[in-house]
């Protein structure tokens, strides 16, 4: 390889000086939090010096050599100190925050868009989620850009630890057919071959190459730095290359802990039948360089070579996704480099002072700025100007007004699942501006979750228009018109992909100033499968509506295989989200519109709707005809619940029912009244909101649904775990029985399914008599 030109060498020298300062600051941030800052509790603060050192060169080359203002970067969780160090050097983070890692009001343990004081493009922390987030961010940006011009363009980078590639969610995302058309997606894999506890013995970059290439990605490998490449070009160099290439990961890692003398003994190896002279050739080559060069050569991997990395960034193919495998040493430049258990190891004071000497820094004045007249300081200032951009634009485009009521009262028999599709179609008529920003997402279940009519009306989103070969088939009732203006995104059967995309679609209002109203629909039993990325998306600021349908044992013929027991409780317990389980079709519309009205705002939040396939006589809703009374009912529904049936006298029992069990509750109340046990029936539309009211929130809806003057022994019932509504017994401290599903179901008809679990009218009557007799 030819020597770099004089100007290039000067630029690299400035870049190396910045790299050294980044490594120092990242290490010092963790050191101060653990060794210097007072710690009365004595609990280890933590931080990841070795993981930060592993990726410092990669991030330095990216920010100071290749990044553009329109680009966005997701930083691997354990490299947050590196991100904060770079932001400090760019003038985006005041020095006073460098002492606050993992301190209240300070730098978060992992990069956080909503909680860190400096710019963060993507929140990361859950392994694998940060890696895939820029994929969904790329789709969200393209979709938002189709509605306006604010979203712009730019690459979406993921800085990924190689251990993150063990996550199944990573491959679900990589293999999705939509992804191969996203040329702005670029992953850089910090390939240090270490996990939390050890050197990974069998990780194979060749196998990983094949997986990415098969998915349509460009693969770039940055394996060796210029020092090693120079040695490979000399006599004996091919033998050295063969030897290093053939080493197992643990053997190579052990060399990083060796002295120069030990390296001269170990590196030549024993040769192979094909190349018996290799050890002699390698030993002779090593004798031509001094001990420092031998020591440096074995560490000279491409992920620590600024020139090699810049060259890789220059070769990104923007017509398809790109993955760059950058070979690195975990803990590079630290006293702990290459140690198999260095993941959470902290440098002691002596090691920090040694590092300070190597990095032209001062442990006693760790935040000392770069000399103002230095080339490194000039590079930082130039980079700051080059990358200047508004960080959080906020809702530049106002969220269109969402009506509170569509004005229609469904009749006949129907399900809450069917009501979802009708509510969306009603929205296109009642509020077309708001409907234009609605985007639905589902994992290959659009037709089975009653989105077919919506899908036929608005079309499916695709990066480019595709021909619908079934458009002229009269027997095809679901039409897939794929085009960039479509408003439904269909993913493969991968729930983590769905909620990952949902979170990014729900963040466009703050990332690019173009608010979307995203709605994700999946089978309710699979909400638990998607729970972690769904929750993390809300933590990261994504606002959306998640619809779980069908739910519970109400999907009776499916039996225990497709029942969801715990999801009502999940909705109640999930921060950043309001959970609803409507009983009637009109309530679906009201709850959906309420949820849409919460999206795309700084004070916004997400919504979870749990819907059912149980057929319900809609006349049981008894929706008032008077406009004022109807509005009062709507307010009660979106507030958490209402008193649907009032006994003629003071009740001896109150039945609080949720969702599909309301008809059984009404039937039970009628039978109890015939036995001189008058019963009120309360419809709970949101256990979540009623619990918040009981905990000190607005009690008006709670007091209206369960008025103190009509307090009576309580029976709660839902198609889910009974503890979800058990808190209602504490409203008036009444005796109570709590009915629900506590065991796996079996295939049956609907009536039998409810009877098996005691949530039918018989079960409610029996429980009502028991609590009534308890007084």
Secondary structure, DSSP 8 states (H G I E B T S, - for coil): -----HHHHHHHHHHHHHHHHHHHHHHHHHHIIIIIS--TT-------HHHHHHHHHHHHHIIIII--TT-EEE--GGGHHHHHHHHHHTTSS-GGGGG-TTSTTS--SS--TTT-SS--SS---STTHHHHHHHHHHHHHHHHHTT-SSS----EEEEEEGGGGG-HHHHHHHT-TTGGG-TTEEEEEEE--B-SSSB-SS--HHHHHHHHHHTT-EEEEE-B-HHHHHHHTSTTHHHHHHHHHH--HHHHHHHTT--HHHHHHHTT----SS-TTHHHHHHHHHTTS-HHHHHHHHT-BGGG-HHHHHHHHHT--TTS-EEEEEE--TTTTSTTTT-TT-SS----HHHHHHHHHHTT--GGGTT----TTSHHHHHHHHHHHHT---S----SS------S-------SEE-HHHHHHHHHHHHHHH-HHHHHTEEEEESS-TTTTT-HHHHHHH-EE-SS----TTTT-TT--S---EETT-SEEE--S-HHHHHHHHHHHTTHHHHTS---EEEEEE-GGGTTTTHHHHHHHHHTT---EEEE-S-GGGSGGGGGGG--SSHHHHHHH-TTEEEE--SSHHHHHHHHHHHHTTSSSTT--EEEEE-----EEGGGG---SSHHHHHHHHHHHHHTEEEEE--SSS-SEEEEEEGGGHHHHHHHHHHHHHTT--EEEEEES-HHHHHHHHTTS--HHHHHHS-GGG--EEEEE-SS-GGGGGGGHHHHT--EEEE---S---S--HHHHHHHHT-SHHHHHHHHHHHHHT-
